[in-house]
Amino acid sequence: MERIPLACLGCGETARLSEINASFRLQRRLCELGFLKGTELTCIHIAPAGSPIAVWVRGTIIAIRRNLCEKILVERCC
C-alpha cells in the first residue's frame, strides 16, 4: 500500500499509522498519546487555515499541527 502523510487525509478518512519520521523525543511523545504503528487514525476536522488537524486516535481526539502531520506516514484503509 502507498504511504502518505497524515496531512493528506480528508475529513472522515481513516488510515493506519505506518511510520513517524521525527526526532526520538517527538516519536516518544506521540507514542504516549497513542500513535503506535498499526493504530487506526481518523481525520475528524481540519481548521480553515489548514492547521491544526483534529485526529481520532484510540478513543481520543488530538489536535496536531500540520507540519507534524507531514511527518506521520499512514496507509489508507479500504
JOCOR-V755605 format. One record per helix or strand. SS is the DSSP state (2 for helix, 1 for strand). FROM is the first residue (numbers start at 1). TO is the last residue. Records with the same first field share a line. If there is no record, write none. Layout:
SS->FROM-TO  FROM-TO
//
This chain:
1->3-5  14-20  40-46  53-57  60-64  72-76
2->6-8  24-32  66-69
//
